[in-house]
Amino acid sequence: MQKNYETISGLDTEILAISADSPSQAEKAVESLGLSYPILFDVDSDVVGEYGVDNLHGDGVPAPAIFIVDKAGDIRWQYISGNPYDWPDVEKIISQLRMVQAS
């Protein structure tokens, strides 16, 4: 996502990552990955619980997920990972963003 941040933000979009890790663990990840978009800390898993991805696979951690939420707060597209390494292609995400923007 970082490599495509300019393209994504150019679609009148903002990336917000949500981390259920402790702030110190998440900050290490931010530094090692060179992320420039905002990271929200959800150490109590309130937000990931609201989105239905907390402990989804019974492993005690939130499932990786992507939600495209419009300005009205409605979820327009979602991708919930089947495992920690299952992510959609960034072009798929950009395509979905363009479709939401066009509608």
C-alpha angles and dihedrals in degrees: 000000000000092000089055098039094112092052092046095047088047087065090066087261136129127206114221116183118202118208125192089189122102112275091251092053092046092047090055090053091047091052096044092048095040094231117181100180123090121279117204117205116225102172092159090050092233095139097041087049091053090052091049098240102106110118088342093155096040094250097115096249133089115267113246107257143167123211126185106207120186126222090268090058096252119139105239098176136003139188118192114189122237089211138002092268099046109100130155119247111269089236088060090054092048090048090053090048091053091050092051091047091051094051 
